[in-house]
Amino acid sequence: AVVSTQSTGKFFQKYDTDRNDEIDFNEFIALSVALNAQALSGSEQAIAQLFSSMDADGNRSLSHAEIREGIAKFTGKGANDEEVTALIKQLDIDHDGEVSYEEFSNNILTKIAVAIKNDI
C-alpha cells in the first residue's frame, strides 16, 4: 500500500490545531505523545512489520539497497541515491552504514510514517 499526499495532509491537519500550516512546539509535543501512545498499542507491531518487509536478507539491518526498495514499496515512488544516503545518515546512529532494527524503530520519522499509513 502507498502513502498518499492526501493521507499525509490529513495527518498533518490533525495535529496542526491552530491551522497555520506549521507544526509548532506544542503541536509537536501532542504528536509525540500520540505516537508514543500508539507505540504501546500496536503501531510497534506495524513498525516491526514494515522493517521485516524491507529486510530482504533477514539480518535485522537495512542496507542502502533494502531501504531504496522499501521506500519504493511504501510510497509508490522511487528514491535516488542521495535521498537514501541522507535518510541513512539520519537513522544510522552507530554510523555503520546500515540501519538496525533499533535505529529504525526508535526514530520519530519512522513513527510518523507508520502513523500516517495507519491513519492514526
Secondary structure as the mmCIF struct_conf table of DSSP 4:
data_model
#
loop_
_struct_conf.conf_type_id
_struct_conf.id
_struct_conf.beg_label_comp_id
_struct_conf.beg_label_asym_id
_struct_conf.beg_label_seq_id
_struct_conf.end_label_comp_id
_struct_conf.end_label_asym_id
_struct_conf.end_label_seq_id
HELX_RH_AL_P HELX_RH_AL_P1 THR A 5 TYR A 15
TURN_TY1_P TURN_TY1_P1 THR A 17 ASP A 18
BEND BEND1 ASN A 20 GLU A 22
HELX_RH_AL_P HELX_RH_AL_P2 PHE A 25 GLN A 38
HELX_RH_PI_P HELX_RH_PI_P1 ALA A 39 SER A 43
HELX_RH_AL_P HELX_RH_AL_P3 GLU A 44 MET A 54
TURN_TY1_P TURN_TY1_P2 ALA A 56 ASP A 57
BEND BEND2 ASN A 59 ARG A 60
STRN STRN1 SER A 61 LEU A 62
HELX_RH_AL_P HELX_RH_AL_P4 HIS A 64 THR A 75
BEND BEND3 GLY A 76 LYS A 77
HELX_RH_AL_P HELX_RH_AL_P5 ASP A 81 LEU A 91
TURN_TY1_P TURN_TY1_P3 ILE A 93 ASP A 94
BEND BEND4 ASP A 96 GLU A 98
STRN STRN2 VAL A 99 SER A 100
HELX_RH_AL_P HELX_RH_AL_P6 TYR A 101 SER A 105
TURN_TY1_P TURN_TY1_P4 ASN A 106 ASN A 106
HELX_RH_AL_P HELX_RH_AL_P7 ILE A 108 LYS A 117
TURN_TY1_P TURN_TY1_P5 ASN A 118 ASP A 119
#
